[in-house]
């Protein structure tokens, strides 16, 4: 079958421009359906770790619901998780996102893409 795992792409932020960040490449994290991927600074509580004073211990959670072909981002942070257009994702509420949605958080606007 051609089923591909959904993927969270983490751009390497050598540059502040997203277009250029894509050139430096990205790290892809496969996501298993209905598994919650936790992004944050806590070694105990996060699957993907960051070191940044503006990123919370459990900053946000991402999951993929195959039946809906949709991702859900839940922001659990103090400083916010933002869509590519600058809108802040509502706190503590799973927010639906279609594939190819980009979002960011942190001091350097660490950029992600839901593939």
Phi and psi restraints in degrees (value plus and minus 20) as a CYANA .aco file:
   2 UNK   PHI    -113.1   -73.1
   2 UNK   PSI      -2.6    37.4
   3 UNK   PHI     -85.7   -45.7
   3 UNK   PSI     103.0   143.0
   4 UNK   PHI    -128.5   -88.5
   4 UNK   PSI     121.0   161.0
   5 UNK   PHI     -85.6   -45.6
   5 UNK   PSI     121.3   161.3
   6 UNK   PHI     -82.5   -42.5
   6 UNK   PSI     133.5   173.5
   7 UNK   PHI    -154.6  -114.6
   7 UNK   PSI     119.2   159.2
   8 UNK   PHI    -122.1   -82.1
   8 UNK   PSI     101.7   141.7
   9 UNK   PHI    -119.0   -79.0
   9 UNK   PSI     109.6   149.6
  10 UNK   PHI    -131.3   -91.3
  10 UNK   PSI      95.5   135.5
  11 UNK   PHI     -97.0   -57.0
  11 UNK   PSI     120.0   160.0
  12 UNK   PHI     -98.3   -58.3
  12 UNK   PSI      99.3   139.3
  13 UNK   PHI    -112.9   -72.9
  13 UNK   PSI      48.0    88.0
  14 UNK   PHI    -103.5   -63.5
  14 UNK   PSI     -33.0     7.0
  15 UNK   PHI    -157.9  -117.9
  15 UNK   PSI     134.6   174.6
  16 UNK   PHI    -103.0   -63.0
  16 UNK   PSI     -33.2     6.8
  17 UNK   PHI    -107.2   -67.2
  17 UNK   PSI     106.7   146.7
  18 UNK   PHI     -82.4   -42.4
  18 UNK   PSI     -59.9   -19.9
  19 UNK   PHI     -77.4   -37.4
  19 UNK   PSI     -63.4   -23.4
  20 UNK   PHI     -94.4   -54.4
  20 UNK   PSI     -53.9   -13.9
  21 UNK   PHI     -78.1   -38.1
  21 UNK   PSI     -56.7   -16.7
  22 UNK   PHI     -82.2   -42.2
  22 UNK   PSI     -53.4   -13.4
  23 UNK   PHI     -86.2   -46.2
  23 UNK   PSI     -59.3   -19.3
  24 UNK   PHI     -89.2   -49.2
  24 UNK   PSI     -31.9     8.1
  25 UNK   PHI      81.1   121.1
  25 UNK   PSI     153.8   193.8
  26 UNK   PHI    -163.6  -123.6
  26 UNK   PSI     135.2   175.2
  27 UNK   PHI    -120.6   -80.6
  27 UNK   PSI     110.5   150.5
  28 UNK   PHI    -125.9   -85.9
  28 UNK   PSI     111.5   151.5
  29 UNK   PHI    -132.4   -92.4
  29 UNK   PSI      92.1   132.1
  30 UNK   PHI     -82.9   -42.9
  30 UNK   PSI     124.2   164.2
  31 UNK   PHI    -139.5   -99.5
  31 UNK   PSI     109.8   149.8
  32 UNK   PHI    -105.0   -65.0
  32 UNK   PSI     120.7   160.7
  33 UNK   PHI     -71.1   -31.1
  33 UNK   PSI     113.9   153.9
  34 UNK   PHI      47.2    87.2
  34 UNK   PSI     -12.1    27.9
  35 UNK   PHI    -107.8   -67.8
  35 UNK   PSI     118.8   158.8
  36 UNK   PHI    -113.2   -73.2
  36 UNK   PSI     104.8   144.8
  37 UNK   PHI    -118.2   -78.2
  37 UNK   PSI     103.7   143.7
  38 UNK   PHI    -125.3   -85.3
  38 UNK   PSI     107.4   147.4
  39 UNK   PHI    -128.6   -88.6
  39 UNK   PSI     109.8   149.8
  40 UNK   PHI     156.4   196.4
  40 UNK   PSI    -187.7  -147.7
  41 UNK   PHI    -121.5   -81.5
  41 UNK   PSI     -26.2    13.8
  42 UNK   PHI    -107.5   -67.5
  42 UNK   PSI     102.7   142.7
  43 UNK   PHI     -80.9   -40.9
  43 UNK   PSI     -56.3   -16.3
  44 UNK   PHI     -97.0   -57.0
  44 UNK   PSI     -56.0   -16.0
  45 UNK   PHI    -125.4   -85.4
  45 UNK   PSI     -24.7    15.3
  46 UNK   PHI    -139.9   -99.9
  46 UNK   PSI     127.1   167.1
  47 UNK   PHI    -106.5   -66.5
  47 UNK   PSI     -53.1   -13.1
  48 UNK   PHI    -142.6  -102.6
  48 UNK   PSI     101.0   141.0
  49 UNK   PHI    -120.0   -80.0
  49 UNK   PSI     123.7   163.7
  50 UNK   PHI    -153.5  -113.5
  50 UNK   PSI     134.5   174.5
  51 UNK   PHI    -141.4  -101.4
  51 UNK   PSI      83.2   123.2
  52 UNK   PHI    -185.5  -145.5
  52 UNK   PSI     107.8   147.8
  53 UNK   PHI     -82.6   -42.6
  53 UNK   PSI     -40.9    -0.9
  54 UNK   PHI    -111.3   -71.3
  54 UNK   PSI     -19.5    20.5
  55 UNK   PHI    -126.2   -86.2
  55 UNK   PSI     113.3   153.3
  56 UNK   PHI    -100.4   -60.4
  56 UNK   PSI     145.4   185.4
  57 UNK   PHI     -74.8   -34.8
  57 UNK   PSI     -72.0   -32.0
  58 UNK   PHI    -136.6   -96.6
  58 UNK   PSI      75.9   115.9
  59 UNK   PHI     -97.9   -57.9
  59 UNK   PSI     -71.8   -31.8
  60 UNK   PHI    -174.6  -134.6
  60 UNK   PSI     142.7   182.7
  61 UNK   PHI    -140.4  -100.4
  61 UNK   PSI     122.4   162.4
  62 UNK   PHI    -145.5  -105.5
  62 UNK   PSI     113.5   153.5
  63 UNK   PHI    -158.6  -118.6
  63 UNK   PSI     139.5   179.5
  64 UNK   PHI    -139.7   -99.7
  64 UNK   PSI     109.4   149.4
  65 UNK   PHI    -128.3   -88.3
  65 UNK   PSI      83.3   123.3
  66 UNK   PHI     -79.8   -39.8
  66 UNK   PSI     -56.6   -16.6
  67 UNK   PHI     -80.6   -40.6
  67 UNK   PSI     -52.7   -12.7
  68 UNK   PHI    -117.3   -77.3
  68 UNK   PSI     -29.8    10.2
  69 UNK   PHI      31.6    71.6
  69 UNK   PSI      20.4    60.4
  70 UNK   PHI    -150.0  -110.0
  70 UNK   PSI     128.5   168.5
  71 UNK   PHI    -117.8   -77.8
  71 UNK   PSI     135.2   175.2
  72 UNK   PHI    -149.4  -109.4
  72 UNK   PSI     107.0   147.0
  73 UNK   PHI    -127.5   -87.5
  73 UNK   PSI     109.6   149.6
  74 UNK   PHI    -133.8   -93.8
  74 UNK   PSI      99.6   139.6
  75 UNK   PHI    -106.6   -66.6
  75 UNK   PSI     101.9   141.9
  76 UNK   PHI    -135.5   -95.5
  76 UNK   PSI      -1.8    38.2
  77 UNK   PHI    -122.4   -82.4
  77 UNK   PSI     151.5   191.5
  78 UNK   PHI    -103.6   -63.6
  78 UNK   PSI     -63.2   -23.2
  79 UNK   PHI    -116.2   -76.2
  79 UNK   PSI     -24.1    15.9
  80 UNK   PHI      76.7   116.7
  80 UNK   PSI     136.1   176.1
  81 UNK   PHI    -144.0  -104.0
  81 UNK   PSI     114.4   154.4
  82 UNK   PHI    -145.7  -105.7
  82 UNK   PSI     122.0   162.0
  83 UNK   PHI     -93.5   -53.5
  83 UNK   PSI     142.0   182.0
  84 UNK   PHI     -74.2   -34.2
  84 UNK   PSI     -49.9    -9.9
  85 UNK   PHI    -105.5   -65.5
  85 UNK   PSI     -14.6    25.4
  86 UNK   PHI      76.8   116.8
  86 UNK   PSI     -28.6    11.4
  87 UNK   PHI     -92.0   -52.0
  87 UNK   PSI     117.0   157.0
  88 UNK   PHI    -101.1   -61.1
  88 UNK   PSI     115.0   155.0
  89 UNK   PHI     -92.6   -52.6
  89 UNK   PSI     114.7   154.7
  90 UNK   PHI     -76.2   -36.2
  90 UNK   PSI     124.3   164.3
  91 UNK   PHI     -94.8   -54.8
  91 UNK   PSI     123.7   163.7
  92 UNK   PHI      34.2    74.2
  92 UNK   PSI       8.0    48.0
  93 UNK   PHI    -154.9  -114.9
  93 UNK   PSI     105.2   145.2
  94 UNK   PHI     -80.0   -40.0
  94 UNK   PSI     101.8   141.8
  95 UNK   PHI    -127.7   -87.7
  95 UNK   PSI     101.2   141.2
  96 UNK   PHI     -92.9   -52.9
  96 UNK   PSI     116.0   156.0
  97 UNK   PHI    -157.2  -117.2
  97 UNK   PSI     112.3   152.3
  98 UNK   PHI     -96.1   -56.1
  98 UNK   PSI     138.7   178.7
  99 UNK   PHI     -74.0   -34.0
  99 UNK   PSI     129.4   169.4
 100 UNK   PHI      59.5    99.5
 100 UNK   PSI     -16.3    23.7
 101 UNK   PHI     -86.7   -46.7
 101 UNK   PSI     117.5   157.5
 102 UNK   PHI    -130.8   -90.8
 102 UNK   PSI     124.4   164.4
 103 UNK   PHI    -164.9  -124.9
 103 UNK   PSI     144.9   184.9
 104 UNK   PHI    -169.6  -129.6
 104 UNK   PSI     144.1   184.1
 105 UNK   PHI    -181.0  -141.0
 105 UNK   PSI     152.4   192.4
 106 UNK   PHI      70.6   110.6
 106 UNK   PSI     153.4   193.4
 107 UNK   PHI     -75.8   -35.8
 107 UNK   PSI     -66.3   -26.3
 108 UNK   PHI    -118.1   -78.1
 108 UNK   PSI      -0.6    39.4
 109 UNK   PHI      31.7    71.7
 109 UNK   PSI      34.7    74.7
 110 UNK   PHI     -72.5   -32.5
 110 UNK   PSI     104.0   144.0
 111 UNK   PHI    -122.5   -82.5
 111 UNK   PSI     121.2   161.2
 112 UNK   PHI    -149.9  -109.9
 112 UNK   PSI     135.3   175.3
 113 UNK   PHI    -154.1  -114.1
 113 UNK   PSI     115.8   155.8
 114 UNK   PHI    -112.2   -72.2
 114 UNK   PSI      95.3   135.3
